Amino acid sequence: MAPLVVILAGGESRRMGGGKPLRQLGGETLIERAVRLAGRWSDDVRLALRSSDQVPGASLPVLLDGQEIGGPLAGLASALSAAKIGGRTHVLTLPCDMPFLPADLCARLAEAIGDHGVAIAASDGQLHPVCALWSTDASGALDTYRSEGRRSLKGLAERVGMVAVEWPAELFVNLNTPEELAAAELRLKSEVENGH
């Protein structure tokens, strides 16, 4: 069975000037692009948001971040719970602001996870913990972890047992500023012109 895919879009996006999921890239919003990518990997795709007005009129089920948890850990907690209820064994987390993710992301993470609690994308030895396939068995460890006041996805990954899967770094470009968004627009245009 395919994993539940959750698109993490609940950040405040201060460096972008707010409203990051609704910023345009290549004629679609970042959230629309993320949803399109996620749809290749699962029939159950959801948005993790801090509040529903971050993506007004969302066409997908929304998981609202628990106010008692900060950052992407909140979206993961909601998604693991929803996955268990839906009978899914895994959750694939994706950020809304990495528009060039590889087509084989889900397949390679699924191939690598084995008995580990999580398989995480990496490039040049750097982990990308927001791009990861989590076993729903990690939910118990997450509850304990957050009760200790911890919030790092990487720290949770170390606790549940992780395996890293390497890709080229250019596939995991993260858009945090208007300048980075403009550079991504140029890259997209160049890729279209070169037939990629």
BELCORCOR-V49143 format. One record per residue. N is the residue number from 1. RES is the residue in three letters. PSI is psi in whole degrees, 0 to 359 (NA if undefined). OMEGA is omega in radians with two decimals (* if undefined). NEAR is the number of other C-alpha atoms within 10 Angstrom. Layout:
[[N | RES | PSI | OMEGA | NEAR] [N | RES | PSI | OMEGA | NEAR]]
//
This chain:
[[1 | MET | 140 | 3.14 | 9] [2 | ALA | 154 | 3.09 | 15] [3 | PRO | 161 | 2.87 | 24] [4 | LEU | 131 | 3.10 | 27] [5 | VAL | 128 | 3.10 | 25] [6 | VAL | 128 | 3.09 | 29] [7 | ILE | 117 | -3.10 | 28] [8 | LEU | 110 | -3.06 | 30] [9 | ALA | 25 | -3.05 | 28] [10 | GLY | 5 | -3.11 | 27] [11 | GLY | 162 | -3.11 | 19] [12 | GLU | 342 | 3.09 | 15] [13 | SER | 47 | -3.12 | 16] [14 | ARG | 317 | -3.10 | 11] [15 | ARG | 336 | 3.10 | 11] [16 | MET | 349 | -3.08 | 16] [17 | GLY | 20 | 3.12 | 11] [18 | GLY | 163 | 3.04 | 14] [19 | GLY | 31 | -3.07 | 16] [20 | LYS | 315 | -3.09 | 27] [21 | PRO | 336 | -3.08 | 22] [22 | LEU | 2 | 3.08 | 16] [23 | ARG | 146 | -3.08 | 17] [24 | GLN | 140 | 3.01 | 16] [25 | LEU | 119 | 3.10 | 19] [26 | GLY | 34 | 3.07 | 14] [27 | GLY | 6 | 3.05 | 10] [28 | GLU | 159 | 3.11 | 12] [29 | THR | 161 | 3.10 | 16] [30 | LEU | 323 | -3.14 | 24] [31 | ILE | 322 | 3.09 | 25] [32 | GLU | 319 | 3.12 | 19] [33 | ARG | 316 | 3.13 | 21] [34 | ALA | 319 | 3.13 | 25] [35 | VAL | 318 | 3.12 | 21] [36 | ARG | 315 | 3.11 | 12] [37 | LEU | 313 | -3.09 | 17] [38 | ALA | 327 | -3.12 | 24] [39 | GLY | 342 | 3.09 | 13] [40 | ARG | 340 | -2.98 | 12] [41 | TRP | 346 | -3.11 | 19] [42 | SER | 157 | 3.02 | 15] [43 | ASP | 2 | 3.13 | 13] [44 | ASP | 94 | -3.12 | 18] [45 | VAL | 133 | -3.11 | 23] [46 | ARG | 160 | 3.10 | 23] [47 | LEU | 134 | 3.01 | 30] [48 | ALA | 117 | -3.09 | 28] [49 | LEU | 156 | 3.04 | 23] [50 | ARG | 321 | 3.05 | 24] [51 | SER | 151 | -3.02 | 16] [52 | SER | 341 | 3.14 | 16] [53 | ASP | 357 | 3.04 | 10] [54 | GLN | 327 | 3.07 | 18] [55 | VAL | 81 | -3.09 | 19] [56 | PRO | 139 | 3.10 | 9] [57 | GLY | 32 | -3.13 | 8] [58 | ALA | 137 | -3.11 | 14] [59 | SER | 356 | -3.11 | 11] [60 | LEU | 160 | 3.02 | 11] [61 | PRO | 139 | -3.10 | 12] [62 | VAL | 132 | 3.01 | 20] [63 | LEU | 115 | -3.12 | 24] [64 | LEU | 132 | 3.13 | 17] [65 | ASP | 136 | 3.04 | 26] [66 | GLY | 132 | -3.08 | 16] [67 | GLN | 339 | -3.10 | 10] [68 | GLU | 354 | 3.14 | 8] [69 | ILE | 138 | 3.11 | 16] [70 | GLY | 158 | 3.00 | 18] [71 | GLY | 195 | -3.06 | 19] [72 | PRO | 342 | 3.10 | 25] [73 | LEU | 327 | 3.13 | 22] [74 | ALA | 315 | 3.12 | 24] [75 | GLY | 321 | 3.11 | 26] [76 | LEU | 317 | -3.14 | 25] [77 | ALA | 314 | 3.13 | 22] [78 | SER | 320 | -3.10 | 18] [79 | ALA | 320 | 3.11 | 32] [80 | LEU | 320 | 3.11 | 26] [81 | SER | 314 | 3.14 | 14] [82 | ALA | 322 | 3.14 | 17] [83 | ALA | 316 | 3.12 | 20] [84 | LYS | 315 | 3.13 | 17] [85 | ILE | 322 | -3.11 | 9] [86 | GLY | 3 | 3.11 | 11] [87 | GLY | 17 | 3.10 | 12] [88 | ARG | 147 | -3.12 | 18] [89 | THR | 347 | -3.07 | 16] [90 | HIS | 156 | 3.06 | 24] [91 | VAL | 128 | 3.01 | 26] [92 | LEU | 120 | 3.09 | 30] [93 | THR | 138 | 3.09 | 29] [94 | LEU | 143 | 3.02 | 26] [95 | PRO | 156 | 3.12 | 25] [96 | CYS | 351 | -2.99 | 27] [97 | ASP | 25 | 3.00 | 24] [98 | MET | 87 | -2.96 | 19] [99 | PRO | 357 | -3.06 | 21] [100 | PHE | 28 | -3.08 | 17] [101 | LEU | 145 | -3.09 | 19] [102 | PRO | 147 | -3.13 | 14] [103 | ALA | 333 | -3.10 | 13] [104 | ASP | 17 | -3.08 | 12] [105 | LEU | 304 | -3.06 | 18] [106 | CYS | 316 | -3.08 | 23] [107 | ALA | 316 | -3.10 | 11] [108 | ARG | 323 | 3.09 | 17] [109 | LEU | 318 | 3.14 | 23] [110 | ALA | 323 | 3.13 | 19] [111 | GLU | 328 | -3.04 | 10] [112 | ALA | 336 | -2.90 | 17] [113 | ILE | 319 | 3.13 | 21] [114 | GLY | 234 | 3.14 | 13] [115 | ASP | 5 | 3.12 | 11] [116 | HIS | 158 | 3.08 | 16] [117 | GLY | 336 | -3.10 | 23] [118 | VAL | 144 | 2.96 | 31] [119 | ALA | 127 | -3.03 | 28] [120 | ILE | 138 | 3.03 | 26] [121 | ALA | 145 | 3.11 | 24] [122 | ALA | 158 | 3.01 | 20] [123 | SER | 137 | -3.09 | 16] [124 | ASP | 37 | 3.11 | 9] [125 | GLY | 358 | 3.12 | 12] [126 | GLN | 129 | 3.11 | 11] [127 | LEU | 148 | 3.02 | 16] [128 | HIS | 77 | -2.97 | 21] [129 | PRO | 347 | 3.05 | 23] [130 | VAL | 350 | 3.05 | 21] [131 | CYS | 89 | -3.00 | 23] [132 | ALA | 153 | 3.06 | 28] [133 | LEU | 116 | -3.07 | 29] [134 | TRP | 137 | 2.98 | 29] [135 | SER | 141 | 3.10 | 24] [136 | THR | 344 | 3.06 | 22] [137 | ASP | 343 | -3.14 | 16] [138 | ALA | 349 | -3.04 | 20] [139 | SER | 324 | 3.11 | 20] [140 | GLY | 315 | 3.11 | 12] [141 | ALA | 325 | 3.13 | 15] [142 | LEU | 317 | 3.13 | 22] [143 | ASP | 315 | 3.12 | 11] [144 | THR | 316 | -3.10 | 12] [145 | TYR | 312 | -3.11 | 16] [146 | ARG | 334 | 3.08 | 18] [147 | SER | 341 | 3.07 | 11] [148 | GLU | 2 | 3.14 | 9] [149 | GLY | 16 | -3.11 | 11] [150 | ARG | 151 | -3.02 | 15] [151 | ARG | 352 | -3.03 | 18] [152 | SER | 129 | 3.06 | 15] [153 | LEU | 322 | 3.14 | 19] [154 | LYS | 318 | 3.11 | 15] [155 | GLY | 319 | 3.10 | 12] [156 | LEU | 319 | 3.13 | 22] [157 | ALA | 318 | 3.12 | 22] [158 | GLU | 324 | -3.12 | 12] [159 | ARG | 319 | -3.05 | 15] [160 | VAL | 352 | -3.12 | 18] [161 | GLY | 114 | -3.04 | 14] [162 | MET | 160 | 2.98 | 22] [163 | VAL | 138 | -3.14 | 19] [164 | ALA | 144 | 3.12 | 20] [165 | VAL | 125 | -3.02 | 20] [166 | GLU | 139 | 2.97 | 16] [167 | TRP | 168 | 3.02 | 17] [168 | PRO | 143 | -3.04 | 10] [169 | ALA | 330 | -3.05 | 13] [170 | GLU | 345 | 3.11 | 11] [171 | LEU | 349 | -3.06 | 14] [172 | PHE | 32 | 3.07 | 19] [173 | VAL | 130 | -3.07 | 14] [174 | ASN | 127 | -3.08 | 17] [175 | LEU | 109 | -3.11 | 21] [176 | ASN | 344 | -3.08 | 16] [177 | THR | 162 | 3.06 | 16] [178 | PRO | 326 | 3.13 | 14] [179 | GLU | 319 | 3.11 | 11] [180 | GLU | 325 | 3.08 | 14] [181 | LEU | 317 | 3.12 | 21] [182 | ALA | 319 | 3.11 | 14] [183 | ALA | 322 | 3.11 | 13] [184 | ALA | 324 | 3.10 | 20] [185 | GLU | 317 | 3.11 | 16] [186 | LEU | 319 | 3.12 | 14] [187 | ARG | 316 | -3.14 | 14] [188 | LEU | 316 | 3.13 | 17] [189 | LYS | 317 | 3.13 | 15] [190 | SER | 319 | 3.14 | 12] [191 | GLU | 321 | 3.11 | 11] [192 | VAL | 315 | -3.13 | 11] [193 | GLU | 329 | -3.14 | 9] [194 | ASN | 6 | 3.05 | 8] [195 | GLY | 25 | 3.11 | 7] [196 | HIS | NA | * | 8]]
//
